[in-house]
Amino acid sequence: MQNQNPRPFNFSPGPAALPQSVLERAASEMLNYQGSGMSVMEMSHRGKLFMDIYHHVHQSVRELLKVPANYKVLFLQGGSIGETAIVPLNLLGKNTKADYVVSGIWSTKAIKEAAKYGDIHLAASNEAAWNGKAAGTYLPPSEQWQLRDGAAYVHYCDNETINGLEFLTMPLPASKAVKVVDACSNLFSRPVDISQYGVVYASAQKNIGPAGLTVVIVRDDLLDQAHAHCPSAFSYRLAADNDSMYNTPPTFALYMAGLVFDWIREQGGLAGIAAQNDAKSALLYQAIDASSFYSNRIDASCRSRMNVPFYLADESLNDAFLAGAQAAGLLQLKGHKSVGGMRASLYNPTPLAGVQALVAYMQDFEKTKA
Ligand SMILES: Cc1ncc(COP(=O)(O)O)c(C=O)c1O
């Protein structure tokens, strides 16, 4: 199938594709934002024009995610890797105990970082085969998480971007444990019940906007338990008390996020976006499962809607597959170096037409090479 889209389809895991209309709007406002004679990048974050942008972005997060009144929405820097340190620095003050679930590469990084700051316990992991499922192909069922009484929180990753594993339903919904979730690659991809969490964090470069911004949602009662050494720039309390402007926020990334949130509203909000995401990933998984030329190794109960890793049965064809895809206008399909193979990331802006084009290309490639 020929790509009718004037731009190629981009399956990057992040920084990822942005909606074309968002890029066009930003381009049209680049040199002279609302008659100010300045681009958003060139204006004070304390001036009215930027404060209006900030309030719009802040309100959009609250509305789209239905953030309850007893939570703060913070905009920080440092990304999700930064949060792997910023979370323990903010939550492990007097109480140094935290539990971590390991389910892939990002949660492994998180537990290693946290171990520098506290008494960290491995609550569950998918590193060994379990119940007939190979290591790394399933998510540890929450009934088996070994949570310690008195731990400050339990941390897990909602969508393992590299491995392609996603919690399709929330683990531990009824548990009193304070849940801290790395939602870097699936926040804003579906409706979510924020009231179930203590802290939710996501860097922007998947479903929110350009890199450089981290959205952090924190329950009010968790704002004041920071370690004395927590850097001021990363203090949840200081950020909350200063409209996330204790230091200069990533202004252009915030502006772009606001445009992306407007675009999400045009798609029917998170319910509309979720329906699109379900349809896109279902189409690709069906195509993979229908073929013996391609395979996806992840257990059906936790296949990510956002990141679909797949392998060619004959891996010597990988380079030819990627070169053909590039020529067909299907970009950035190479799997992460740690797992190999291919990966199609299907974040919100990837249209269904992009997945249809990918499936058509995969079927053509199979016909010529099988
Ligand atoms: C699930 C997850 N966590 C953490 C990170 C790290 O994010 P950052 O590079 O913004 O620090 C990523 C990046 O891809 C991710 O996908």
The ligand as an SDF file (V2000), in Angstrom:
LIG
                    3D

 16 16  0  0  0  0  0  0  0  0999 V2000
    8.9000    3.1270   30.5790 C   0  0  0  0  0  0  0  0  0  0  0  0
   10.0460    4.0860   30.5320 C   0  0  0  0  0  0  0  0  0  0  0  0
   10.5880    4.5110   31.6730 N   0  0  0  0  0  0  0  0  0  0  0  0
   11.6120    5.3700   31.6970 C   0  0  0  0  0  0  0  0  0  0  0  0
   12.1380    5.8670   30.5120 C   0  0  0  0  0  0  0  0  0  0  0  0
   13.2500    6.8790   30.5660 C   0  0  0  0  0  0  0  0  0  0  0  0
   12.7530    8.1200   30.1680 O   0  0  0  0  0  0  0  0  0  0  0  0
   13.7380    9.3470   29.9630 P   0  0  0  0  0  0  0  0  0  0  0  0
   14.6530    8.9810   28.8450 O   0  0  0  0  0  0  0  0  0  0  0  0
   12.8250   10.4960   29.6400 O   0  0  0  0  0  0  0  0  0  0  0  0
   14.4740    9.5710   31.2320 O   0  0  0  0  0  0  0  0  0  0  0  0
   11.6160    5.4700   29.3020 C   0  0  0  0  0  0  0  0  0  0  0  0
   12.1820    5.9730   28.0340 C   0  0  0  0  0  0  0  0  0  0  0  0
   11.9280    5.4750   26.9610 O   0  0  0  0  0  0  0  0  0  0  0  0
   10.5380    4.5600   29.3070 C   0  0  0  0  0  0  0  0  0  0  0  0
    9.9900    4.1390   28.1720 O   0  0  0  0  0  0  0  0  0  0  0  0
  1  2  1  0
  2  3  1  0
  2 15  2  0
  3  4  2  0
  4  5  1  0
  5  6  1  0
  5 12  2  0
  6  7  1  0
  7  8  1  0
  8  9  2  0
  8 10  1  0
  8 11  1  0
 12 13  1  0
 12 15  1  0
 13 14  2  0
 15 16  1  0
M  END
$$$$
